Amino acid sequence: MIFPVSVLADHVVNRILEALESFVTAKFHELYGVQSEIENLSRQFQAIQAVLEDAQRFQQGSHSTVQQVWLTGLQDLALDLEDVLALYATEAPLWSKQKFTAPFAWLRFRSEAASKIKEVAKNIDTVSKEKNKFHSGEGHNEMLEFVTGTKQDMMAANEDRILQELAERRFLLVLDDVWLDKLEWESLHRVLKLCHRQGKVLITSRNEKVTEKMDALHIQRLDVMPEDECWTLFSKRVFRAGKCSEELEQFGKEIIRRCKFLPLAVKAMAGLLCRDPSEQRLKNILKNGIWISDQSHFGNDTSDILPALKLSYDDLPHQLKKCFEYCCLFPKGYMFEKNELVRLWIVEGYIKPVGAEDSFDELRSRSFFRLLDVNIDKNELIKLWIAEGRISDIDHMEDVSIHFKELLNSRQLANYTERYKMHDLIHDMARDISSGCQQVEENDSSSIKQQSRHISFLGQDAKKLTEGVLKAQKLRTLLLPTVHPKDFGQTLDEMFRTLSYLRVLDLSASTIKDLPESIGELKLLGYLDLSRTEIRMLPNTICNLHNLQILKLLWCLWLWKLPKDFGNLKKLMYLELDNMFWYKCSALPPKIGGLTNLHYLYSFHVRRKSGYGIDELGCMNSLEGTLRISNLENSEDAKCAKLKQKESISGLVLEWSDKDADPQGKTAQERVLEDLEPHHGLEELHINHFKGNRFSSWMGMLRCLKEVSLNHCINCRALSLGPLPHLSVLRIKGMLELVQWPEIIYGSLTRLSISNCPKLRELPGNFPNLVSAKIKQCDALTALFPLMPSLTSMVLMNNALLEEWCQDVSTTGYSFRIYLELRVINCPKLQELPQIFYPQKLEVSGCTSLRTIPGPQCSQLQCLELDKCIGTSLLEAIPSTSSLYSLSISNVKNLANLPQFPHLPGLQALYIDNCDDLTSLSSKSDSLLQSLTSLKFLSISGCRAMKTFQDGLPTSIEWLNIKDCSMLKSFHSRNFLTNLTSLKDLYLEDCPQLEFLPEDGIPTGLQHLCIRGCPLLTQKCSKNTGGQYWPMISHIDDLEIDFIKTPEPHTATCPGIRCLGCFGA
């Protein structure tokens, strides 16, 4: 598929005009002695711009070879000029500072600059003289030639002449393939209205909006092309002489049917196939998912996708066309990250930073990108996270899948979950349209041309890459989007010294450890990615990259500091560093405040040293996201930070050290906090280790706050947060003097966490929408706020004086049910649980005064854990319910036998742990557990007084674990195990006195047997010593007997069965 290069040339010309304007404004031309050349270039490019606007209106393929060559030459020269202007615009201010200290070097620089600009200007002047081939008067000129029958001078074609020739004639004017161009249409419309009334104008267009603008009297919508004509159109473009085999004809006709016989769609498909009209290629086109996918984006007529996309492309602004074409540098199937791609476009100069994301959204709205569904593409996304090192601490895909939702919601991955893909056919279109973008395969580096501007390398051999790249001295982009080169060796230095115009450099995941000093030679470099490398340090010459806008240093495990002159990178907008760097980095380089365009700064450590003070933040007003300021005890004049002017910051962390402060120091901290008033649109506020006696007054004015954390503010006695109508998350920890909490309604609060506030006596009761609450170590707290219907999770832990739940008047009628997950741990004075909730998960531990569990309300109870109880009162209070599927009993004192369980028909898992006084499962002759007909998992561990099992177990058991029962010697019943016909897994561990298996042996269906820490039993099961039980167990597929283990287990065990418990293991 051949597309005109006029789009690219026009885009470059626009940028050249901007560059020339700024060049003249900055008076650089006077420095170089090239004033006349610069002014002449401005005039030439303005004329060329008008020519290119006409050139873009030509249909694809309508340019002659000469015209294509002219446009390509113009493009290359325009890019050359842009490179020269950009390079010397960067260096001129630096050299001008040395014109007195190093005058000869300054003169040499001026001479070289002038020479290069004059050389490019001369070449452009030669090409510019041919621009009349595309002059904008051509359309008017052709009209006049037809009307008058005489050859016209193009420059003479104007509105007056047209009016003169048509004024007294009847005429038919045909305007073919009209697009919306308001100014030109108004100009022509004005002329035609003055002509003879019998004149007619026939317009063809692919845009119905044209008819509205042109006041059409009659509209004729054309039908689709007949199938035979459509096939002729397709076959002549795809096959030589329009002839092909019957098989190819069959596939080709199916393609045009899917195009619904629309000529434009057929042309687009023919363009894709003309280079490779093989049978396999046609099959692949038919199999492509684009015919049936994403119907919601395109309506029901999905066969119109490709024509619609091409039309959509044609209608894009020139800068977005370049953005789209740039995507062909990435391989098919690549998962794009929106922010990353947008930043690359910014660095390449295609779009401006302001409103940059809108460019991506525009392309997405035209269906060039498809948002990945994380549910469908979960495994693919997980593999990407692992490859990128984002979840390197998780070793197995299976584990990642289990925790996928948790990872997805984590802060670490929050910015990396939205990924986009481009359909293969759309990628093909981008590749065919693109001019100057080239993918280079492993053995194809020789294809790199001298004029290449943008390259992505998909191979591994760095030497081959370097050999090819060094030929392309005008290269602007070098990406390594997939398989990264393993070792660059010494080639980087040569590459840096050669590629003077490089703007984008990706070296991520390569094995480089040292970056050459020559990196500073890349004066135009705007994007540098060194992520996931073993680089130890950055050379200080990197601070000479005055155009650097994006620097990525993610997961560079050996890097823990930045170069000393880092603040010189005035244009730096994005500095990407992971949490590990900030953990190892004790301080940023001095004068970091020079980064006035920086958008994100994770942490700033204040020091009492020039260049490290809080005043460095004063001019950094482009900061976004969350800003952490630590070591605030070193602040002297905190107002210099000017936080109130940083209106893009959404979160603020203010942190002092944990050292004690004297009275003078407390007062100083109060003053610092008052001076750090942020803008009133702040959404998150975290204050850590503040030693003042009171918070600042401005905290009550941040009415947009959604999340507040107050950690270890040990001297504050009262909260002064104000109403905060949007507050949804509140965390209070370590406020040792907190006593008062004003009665303020927090109508939006959904999560509340309070811990280690030993003097807090009461809580307000105005949390109408609270969903989750955690209250820990509040020693003076005696009562809780009333439960509300929204509450679903509550944790009460180590509250020594907590006695009761407050009952609000509105809740006494029990008009609603609270399905609560409740954990009550070490609340020794709590005597009862609330009567209005219907628990689904309940854990009670160390609550010695608690004697009952609400019975009627437990019809929804699913998981129950009882720990550190005294006697059997709580066990006897277990309610009868069919919903309970997991029961755990642990650390119960004075428990000799299990009490009689109620009817629990749904119980599947039973855990009995560390009941030291338990000697038998039941005191009665009949089996206690036989009634548990759904029981599948049974674990008895740490019951050191148990000597034997007298009771039979339900035959439904599939997994049995007996562990750390030091007095257990045998199984009383001879058929204790053989009756367990469903048993698949049996664990016998750490029972040193266990010597005998049941006389009747083990179930024939047992698949996995584990015997560990049972030396007497192990000896009898050993094959080597001729143990008496060996014949009984030898048929088991998976055996684990101390040092005896079968090489490959045939069945999966259930090590994670504890997850059936209430709150995990």
N, C-alpha and C positions, 0 to 999 in steps of 0.2 A: 504494500500500500504506500503510495507516494503522496506526501502532503507538502504544500508550499512552505518554504522557510520564512515567508514574509512575516508570520506571526512572531517568531523569535526576533527577527531583525527589527520589527517595529518596537517590541518591548525593550530591546537593547538601546535603540535610538532614544526612546523616552528617558531611559536612565542616563544616557550620554548627555542629553540636554540638561538634565538636573545637575550632573557633575560639572559640566562646563559653566553653568550659572554659578555654582558655588565656587568654582575655580576662579572665576572672574571676581566674584564678591570678595574672596579672600586675598585677591591681588597676587596670587601665585604666579600669574603670567608675567608680572613685572619682575619677579625674582628670576625667572628663567630666561627672560629676553625673548619670549615667544608671543608677545601680545598680539601681533597681527595674525599669527597662525590660529590662536585660540578664538579670536573674533571671527575669522573666516570659517572655522569649524562650526561655530554656532550657527552661522547662516546656512551652511551646507546641510547640517543635520535637520534644520527646520524645514528646508525644502524636501529632503529625503523623507521626512516624516509624512508629509502630505502625499508623496508618491506611494508610500507603503500602505496608507489608509485605503487607497484604491486597489493596491495589489491584493489586499486581504479579501476583497469582494469577488475575486476570481474563484471559480470552482476548482476543486482539487484536480490536478493534472492538466489544467488549462494553460499554465505557464509554459512557454517554450523553453528549450534547453538553454538558450542564451540567457533568458530571463532568470532561470533557476541558478545558473552560474553567477549572474550578477548579484542576485539576492544572497547567495551563499558567501560570495566574496565580501559583500557589504557587511554581513553578519560577522565574519571573522575579523574584519578591520575594525568594526565597531567594538567588538570585544577586546581587541588589542588596545584600542585607545582607552577603553574603560579601565583596563589593567594598568596602563601607564599613568593615567590620571590618578587612580586610587593609590598607587604605590607612592607617587611623588607628593600627593596631598598628605599622605601619612608622614613622609620623611621631611618635608619642607619645614614644618614648625620646629622639628628637632634640630635640623641643620642651621636654621636661622639663628638659633641661640648660640651657635659656635662661630658665627661669621667674624667675630672679633678675636676670639681665642684661637681659632684655627682657620684663618682666612683662605689659605691655599686649598684646604679640603673643602671649604665652602664653595669656592670658585669651581673646583672640579665637579662637585655635585650639580651646580647650576648648569655647567656645560653638558654633562651627561643627560640631565633632564631635558634641556633644550634640544639636544640631538635626537633623542628618542621621540619627543613630541613632534618635531619637524618631519621625522621619517614617516611616522604614522599619518600625519596630516597630508604629506605628499601623496601617499598611497590612496588615501580617502578622496583626495581631490581628483585623482584619475578615475576612480570608480564613480564619483558623484557626477561627472560629466555625462554619464550614460543614463542618468535618472529619468530623462524625458521619455524613455521607453514605458514608463509607468506614470506619466504626468496625469494629474487629476482632471485635466481638461479633455481627456481622451473620449469620454462618453459624449460630452456635448459636441466634440469635433466630429465624431462619427455621424451624429444626428444631422449636423449641418451638411456634411458631405453627401449624405443620402438625399436630403431635400434639395440642395442646390445643384448637385451633380458635378461639383468642382472640388478640387483638393483644397483643404483648409489649413491655414496655419494654426497649430494647436493653441497658441497663446491668444489668438484672436477670438476663440470660441467663448462667448459670454452671454449673459442673459439678454442684453439688448439685441445682439445679432440673431439669437433664436427668435425673439419676438418679431423682428423685422421680417424674417423668412416665413414665419407661420401665420402672420397676422391675417392675410387675405386668402389662405388656402384651406381646403378641407384636408384633413390629415388623420392618419392612424398612428399613434405612438405606442410602441410595445416596450414595456419595462419588464425585463425577465428577472426572476429570482430576487425580488425586492425584500430588503430587511429594514428594520426601523432605524432611520437616521433622520431625526427630527429637523435639524438645520437644513440639510440638503433637500429634503422633501418640501419644506416650506419655501425654499428658494425656487424650486421647479414649479411648485403649485402656484406661486405668485405669477410666474410667466404664463402658464397655461390658462389661467383665468382671464387673461387679457387677449387671448387668441380667439379665432373664429369659433362661433358657437357650435359649428358642425364638426369640430375636431373630436376625436375619440382617443381614449387612452386605455390600453389593455395591460393589465398587471398580472404577473404570476408571482406567487409567493408561497413559502412553506409555513408562514406565520399568520394566523388568522387575525392577530391584532393589527396587521397592516391594513386590512379592510376597514377597520374602525378609524384609523388615523387618516385614511385617504378618501373617506366618504364615498365608498363604492356604491353605485346604483344597482348593480346586479352581481351576484356571487355564484360562480359555478364550481362546485366541488367535484374533483375528478375521482372516478372510480378506480379500483385496483386494475393492474395490467392483466390481460388474459394470460393463461398459463403458458401457452406456446410462445408468446412474445417474451414473457418473463424468462423462460428457459433459454431463449436465444440471447437475451441480454446477459444472462449469467454465464452461459457456456462460452460465448465469445471472449469474455473477460478472463475466464479461468483456464480454458483449454485452448491449445494451439489450433487455430482455424475452426474453433468451435466444435471439434470432434473429440469423442471420448468413447471408452468401452461401455457396454451395457451396465456393468456393475457401477461404474462411476456415474453414469446418467441416473441410475436409480437413487444413489445417495444424493446427487446434486438436486434432483427434483424434490426430494424430501426436505432439503434445506430451503428451497424457495417456497415450499408449502408452509414451512414454519415461519417464513418471513411474510406470510399472507399476501404474497404477490405484490408487495409494495416495492416499487423500483428502487427507492433509496435504500431500503433494507437489503435488497438483493445486491445492490452495488457494494454496500458495506461488507457483506459476506464474501462477495467475489474478490474484493480487495484483500481480505484476510487469506484467501485460498490461492490467489494467482501465483504466489511464489512457490507454493508446494501443493499442487493439486493431486496429491497421491490418495489412494483409497483409504489408507490409514488416517491421513489428515482429515478427510471428510468424515470418517467414522468418529474421530475424536470430537469434531465440531458437533455432531449430532448427539453424542453422549454427554456433552458438557452440561453441567447442572444449571447453567444460566437460562436454559429454555423453560425450566420448571420452578426455579427458586425465586425467593423474594417477590412473590406475586403482589404482596401488599404494597410494595414500593411502586409497582408499575401498573396496577389495575389488573383486570382479568386478561387483557390482551398482552400476554408475556412475549409473543413473537415480535413485538415492536421494540424490544429492549435495545438491540444494537443500533437501529436507526435513531431511536430516541436519544441514546447516549451520544452518538456522533453529532446529532443536531444540538444537543445540550453542550457538547464541547465547542462547537462552532460559535455558540452564543456566549461563551465565557469571556470575561475581560482578559486581555492578553496576559496579565500577571498570573491569573488562575490557570490559564493554559500551561504556563511554564511549571506551575506547581504540580499539575496533573502529570505532565510529561516526566518530571523528575522522579516520579514513583517507579518508573521502569528500571531504575538502578537497582532496585531490590528484587530478589528472585520471586518467582511465582509462589504463592502460598505464604508469603512473608506476613507476619502479624505486626501491623503498624501500631505504634503508640502515638496517640494524637499529639501530645505536647512535643515529643521528640521530633516528629516530622515537621510540625509547624516551626520549630526552632531552626531546623535545617533550611527551610524556605526563607526565613528571616536572614540568616547568615549569607545565603546565596544572593540576597538582594531582590528576591521576587516580590516580597510583601514587606510592609512596615510592621514594627512591633505592636503599635496601637491597633487593636481589633484584629490581631493576627489569627486568633482562633476562629473568627467568622469565616475566614477563607476555607478552612477545613470543613466547617459546617456547611458551607455552600456546595462544596464538592460532594459531601456526603448526601446532601439533599437531592443531588442529581444522580444518586445511586452509583457513584464511582467507588464508594467504600461501603462495606457491610460490617456492622457491629457484631462481634462474636458473642454468641450466647454462651455464658460461662457454664451453664448446665450441660449444653451439648458438647462444648469444647473443653470440658474440665480437664481431661487427661493431657490434652495438648498444651493447655495453659500451665498445668503443673510441671510438665517437662521443661517448658520455657523458664519458669521460675527457678527450677533446679539448675538449668544450664547457665542462667544469669547469676547464680549464687544467692538469690533472694531467700531461698529456704534450704541452704546448704546443710543445716543442722539436722534435717530429716533425711534419713538414709533410704527409706523404702517408699515406693510409689503408693503401696497399700496404706501405709501410715498417713501419707499426705492426703489421700482420698478421704480417710476417716475424719481428718481435721480440716477439710477443705473450706467449709463455711467459716470456721474460726480464723483461718489464714486470710480468707477473703476480706474479712472485716478488720483485720489487724492494721495498725497504723503503718507497719513496715511495708505492707503491700497495697495500701489504700490508693496510691497514685498509679498503680500498675495493673489494675484489673480491667480497664477498658482497652480492648484491643480490636483492631479492624483488619479486615482482609479485602483484597481486590480480586474480583473474579478473573480467571485465566484469560478469557476473551477480552476483558477490559484492559488487562495487563498487556495483551498483545497489541491492542489499539494504542496504548501509551507508548509502547516500544516503537511502533511504526511511525507514530506522529513525531516522536522525539528527535531532535537534532542536537547532537553533541553529547548524548548520554549513552554510555556503552558498558555492557556487562562483559567481563573478561573471565573465561574459564581457565582451568588449571594449565592446559597446554595451548592456550590461545593468546598468551601475552604478546606475541609478535604482531597481533592484529592492532595493537595500540598505535594510533597515528600521531604524527607530529601536531596536528590541529586538535587532538582530543582535549576536551575540557572537563568532562565528568566521567569518572570510572568507578565501577564497583568490581572488586576482585573476589572470585568465588573459589579460589584455589588455596594451596597450602605452601607452595614453594616460594619463599620470599625472594630468592635470588631472581627467579624468572619474572616475578612481579617488578622488581627494581629495574631490571634490564629494559623492560618495556616502558615503564613509567618515565625513565630518564630521557626517553626520546620526546615525550610530550611535555616540553618545558612550559607550555601555556596552561598546564593542568590546573583546574580550580578545585576539584573534588576527588578525594580518594576514600572510598568506603569499603569496609570489610564486613558485609552484613550477615554472613553465615559462617562458613568454615574459615577460621582465621589463620593467617600465616604463623608458623611455629617459631621461626627464628629469623630475625633481620640481620643478625651479625653486625658488621661494620657498615652496612649499606645505608642506614638511616642518615648518617652524616652527609654522604654524597647527595642523597635525595633532598635533604633540607637545603643544601647549598645551591641546588639546581632549580627547584620548583618555587620560583620567587612569587608566583601569583596564586599559590595554593590558599584556598579559603576554608576548606573542610578536610580534616584529617582524622581518620578513625583507626586507632591502633589497639583497640580493646581486645582483651583475651589473648594477646600475643605474649611471647616469653621475654619481652624486653625488660631489663632490670635497670638500665641507665639510659637516660635521655641525653643525646649529645648537646653540647653547648650551642651548636649551630641551629637549634630550634628557634633561636632568636632571629634568624635570618628570614623567617616566614612572616614578613611584615603585614601581609593582608590576611593572615590566618584568623578566622572568626570562630571556628569550632574545632575543639581538640578533645578526643575521647581516649583516655588511658585506663579505663575501667578494667578490673579483673586482670591486672598485670602485677608483676612482682617488683615494680619500680620502687626504689628505696628513697629517692629524693628528686625534687624538681630543680633543674639548674636555674640560677637566678636570671639567666638570659631569657627565660620564659616571660619575664616581666617586661621585656621589650616588645611583646606582641600587643601593640596598642589598639589593634582592631579586634582582639579576642573578646567574643561575647559569651561563649559557652565553653566551660571546662568541666569535664566529667572525670571524677576520680573515685568511682564507686568500687568498693571491695578491693582496694589496694592495701592489702593487709600489712605491708611493711612500711607504709607511708604514714608518718605521724606529725609532720610539720610542713608548712608552706614557706616558699622562699621569702627573704627579708624585704624585698622591694615589691611585694605582691600588690600593695596599694596603688601601684602605678597603672594597673589595668583599668583605666577609667571607663572603658566601654563594657566591661564584664557585667553580664546580666544574670547568668545562671552558673552557680558553682555547686556541683553535685558531689557531696561527701556523705558517707554512711555513718551510722551511729558509732561504729568501732573507731573511726578517725576521731570523732569528738570525745570519745572516752579516753583516747591516748593523748590527745592534744591538750597541753596545759595552757597555751595562749596562742592567739593569732599573731601574725606578723605586725610590726608597728605601722601606724598610719593606715589602718584598714579602712578608715573613713574615706579614703580616696575612691573607693568603689561606689560612687554615687549612683550608678545605674543598677546595682545589684538588687535582685528581686528576693532572694532567700538567703538568710543567714541563721543557721540553726542555733548558734550559741556565741555569746560575746563575754569573755572573761575580763573583768575590770581589774586594772593594776595601777599602783601608784607610781607611774613612770610615764615620761613624755612619749606620746604616740600610742599609749595603751589605755588612756583614760576614757571615761564614759562619753566625753565630748566627741570622740570619733564617730559616734552614732548620729551626731547632729545633722549632717547633710545627707544621710542615707535614707532619703524619703521615698525611694522606690521599693523598699522592703515590703514583702507580702507574707502571708501565712503566719506561723508562730515564731516569735523571737524570744530567746532565752537570754537573760542578762544575769550573770552570776558574779559572786564575790563583790556584792554591792557595798560591803563594809569599806571598800577602797574608794568609794565615790566621794568626791568633794563638792562638786556643783552638778547635781543630777539634772538640773534644768537644761543643761547643755545637750542632753540627749534628744530633746525636742520630740518626745514621743507623741505629743498631741498632734503633730504635723504628719505623722505616719499613718495616714488614713486607710492604707491598704492592709495593715496588720490586722489579722483576725484573732490571734491569740498572743498572750503575753505571759512569760514566766519571769518572776522577780525572785532572786535567790541570794540569800546571805549565807555565810559559812555557819557551821553548827557550833562555833566557839561562843562562850559566854560573853555578855556585854555588861559593862558597868553602867551606872545611871546616865553618865554623859554619853556613852555609846548608844543607849536606848533612845535618848532624845535625838541623837544624830540620825539614827535609822528612821525615826518617825518623820524627820525633815526630808530625808532622801525619798521615802515612799510618797510623801506629799508632792515632791517635785517631779515624780515620775508619772504624773497623770497622763493617761493615754487618751486617744480620741474616744468620743462617747458611742461610737459604733462597734466597739470591741465586743467579741463574742465569747472569748475564753480568757479567764484570769486565774493564774496559779501563783501563790505567794508561799515561799518556803523559808523556814528558819528566821523569820522576822522576829526581832527581840523587843520591839516597841510595846508600849502598854495599850495603844489603841491604833486602829486602822485609820486610813485617811478618809476625809470627808467625801472625796470624789467617788469612792466605791459605791455609794448609794445613788450615784447619778448615771451609772453605766446601764441604762435600761435595756440595752440590746444583749446583755450577757446571757449566754445559754449554759455555760459550764464554769463552775468556780471550785478551786481547790485551795484549802488553807492548811498547810502542813507545818507542824512544829512551830507555830506562832505561840510560844510558851507563856508569854506575859499578858496576852489580851484576855480581858475578862468578859467582854460582850461582843456579839456580832453586830456590825453596823452595815448590813448589806443593802438595806432599803427594800422596796417592793419587788424589783426585778421581775417584771411580768413574763419574761421569756425564759427564765432560768429552768433548765430541765435536769441538770446534774449538779449535785453539791457534795463535795467531799471535805470532811473535817478530820484532821488527825493530829494527835499530840498537842492539843491546846490545853495545857495543864491547868491554867487558871480560868478557863471558860466556865462561867456560872450562869449568865443570863442569855436567853435567846428570845428576842421580842416576838410577840404574837403578830406575825405578819403572814398574810395568805400568799402562799407560793402555788398559784393555780396551775403552772406549767411543769412543776417539779415531778419527774418520773423516777429518778434514781437518787437515793440518799445513802451516804456512808459516813458513819461517825465512829471513831476509834480513839482510845487512850485519852479520854476527856474525864479525868477522875472526879472533878468537882461539879460536873453538869448534873443538876437535880431533876430537871424536867424538860420535855420537848414540846414545842407548839403542836397544836392539833390540826393545823390548816394545810394539809397536803391532799387535796381532793383527788388528784390524779396520780398519786404515787404508785409505781409499779414494782420497784425493787428497793429493799431497805437492808442495810447492814449496820448493826450497833454492837460495838465491841469495847470491852474494858472501860465502861462508864460506871465506876464503882459507886457513885452517889445516886444513880438513877433508880428510882423505885417503881415507876409506872411508865407505860408506853402510850403513845398517841392512839386514838381509835383506829381500828382497821377500816379501810375503805374498799369498795368493790373492785377498784382497779388493781389492788395489790396482788401480785402473783408470786413473789419471792421474798423471804425474810430470813435473815441470819441474826441470831442473838448469841453472843459468845462472851464469857467471862464477865458477866454483869453481876457483881456480888450481892447487891441489895434489891435487884429487880424482883417484884412480888406479884404484880398484876398487870392486866390489860385494861386500859380505860375504855369504858363503853359510852359511846356517844348516844344521845337521845334518839338520833335518827336510825341507829343500828339495833335498838333493843327489840324491834318488832321482827327481826330476822327476815326482812323482805327481800334479801338478796343472798347469794352464795359466793364465797371467796374461794376459788380453787388455788390454794396456796402451796408453794414448796417451802417448808419450814424446817430450819435447823436451830435447835435450842441446845447450847453446849455450855456447861459449867455455869448455870444460873441456879445456885443451890436453894434460893428462897422462893422460886417460882412454884406455885402450888397447883396451877391448872392452866390448860391451854384454852384459847378463846373458843367460845361456843358457836360462833357464827361462820366459821370457815370449814370448808370441805377439802381436806388435804389430799393431794395426789402423791406427794413425797414428804415423808416426815422422818427427821432424825432427832433423837433425844439422847443426850450424853451428859452425865454428871449432874443431873437435876434431882438431887436426893429428896426434895420435898414433893416432887411430882408423883402422884399415885394413879392417875387415870388418863385414859385417852378417850376423847369424845366418841362414843359408839355410833349413834344414829347418823352423825355427820360424816362418817368414814366410808360411805358407800362408794366413793371415787378413789379410795386409797390404793395406790399401786406399789409403792416402795416404802418399807418401814425398817428403820435401824434403831435398835435399843442398845445403849452402851453405858457402862458404869452405873448400873442400877443396883439397888440394895434389895435383896429378896425377890419374890416373884410377883409383887403387886402389879407392876407394869406389864409383865408377861401375861398375867391372867386378864389384863384389860384389853388385850389384842382383840379388835372387833371382828365379828364374823362378816366377811365380805367376799364376793366372788372376784372383785377387781384386783386384789392383792396378788402380785406375781413374784415379789422378792421380799424376803424377811431375813434380817441380820440380827443376831443376838451375840453381844460380846462384853467381856469384862464385868460379868454379873457376879457379885459376891454372894456367898451363902446359898448357892444354887446346887443342890445335890441331884435333883432330877428336873427334867423339863415338865412344866405343868401341862395339863390337857389343853391342846389347841382347840380353838373353835372351828367351825366348818369353814375351810379355806379351799374351795374347789379349784381356784385358778392359780394357786401357788406353784411356781415353777422352780424357784431357787431358794435354798435355805442355807444360811451360813451361821455356824456356831463357833465362836473364836474366844480363846483365852478365858474360859470359865473354869478356874482352877479347882473349884469344889465339885464340879460335875463328875459323878461316878457312873451314871447310867442315863440313857436317854429318857427312860420312864420308870416309875416305881411300880407300875401295874404290870400284870402278867401279859395283858394284850398289848399289841404294838401301838405306840403313840403315832408313828408316822404312816402306818398303813392307810389311814384315811386321806392322806395327801395324794390323791390319785393322779394329779397333774405334775408332780414333782419330777424334775429332770436333772437338776444340779444340786448336789449335797456336798458341803464342805464342813469337816469337823477338825479344828486345829487348836493347839495350845490347851487342850483339856487334859492336864497332866495327871489327874486323879482317876481317869477312866481306865478300867482294867480289861473290860471285855464288852462286846456288843451282844446283848441278849435279844434284842428286838429284830424282827424282820423289817426289811425296807420295802417301799412300794416298787413294784416291778417296772414302773415307768422311768426309773432313774437311768440316765445315759452317761452321767459324769459324776464320779465319786472321788473325793479327796479326803484322806485321813492323814493328818500331819501333826508332829510334835505332841504326840500322846505318849509320854515317857513311861507310863505304867501299863500300857496296853500290851498284853501277851498273846491273846488269841481271839478268834471269833467263836462265840459260844455255840452258835448253831452250825451244824455240819453243812447245811445248804444255804448258809448266809448269803453267798454270792451267786450260786447257781440259779437261784430264784430270780435274779435280776436279768431277765432275758433281753432287756433293751440296753444293757450296759455296754458302752463303747470305749470309755477311758477310765482307768483306775490308777490312782496315785496313792502310794504308801510311802511316807517320808518321815524321817527323824523319829522313828519309834524303836529305840534301841533294844527293848525287851520283846518285841514281836518276833515270834519264832515259827508260828504255824499258820498256814492257810486253812480255810474250811475243808473238812474231810471230803466233801463232794466236789471240790475243785473250784474252777472258775467258769463263767459263762462261755459258751462256745463262740459267741459273737463278739467277744472282746477283741478290739483292734489295737489298743495301746495300753501297755502296762509299764508303770514307772515305779521302781523300788530303790529308794535312796536313804542312806542313814539308818538302815535296818540290818546290821551286820549278821545277826543270827539267821534272819530270813534269807539274806543274800547268799549265804553259804549253801543253803538248801536249794537255791534256784540256779546255782552255777552249773554250767555245762562242763566246765573243765574239771570240777571236783566230783562230777557224777552226782549232783544234788538230787534228792528224791523228788523235788517238784519240777525238775527240768522237763520231763516228758509232758507234764501237765500244761506248761506254758510255751513250749517250743514252737507251736503253730502260730503264735501271735505275730502279726506283721511288724509291729513297732515295739521293740523292747528297750527299756532304759533301766538297767540294773547296775547301779554304781558305775563300774568301769566297763561294763558290757553294754554295748549299744549296737543295734542294727544300723547298717550304713545309711539307708534311705527310708525314712518313715513313709508309710503308705497312706496314712490318714492324718488329717489336721486335728490337733488337740484344741483345747479351749482355755488357753492361758488368760484370755481377757474376759472370762465369763463373769468376773466380778462387776463388769459394767452393768449387769442386771440389777446390781444393788442400787440404793437410793441415790447416792451422790458420788459414785465411782469407787475406786479401790481405796 
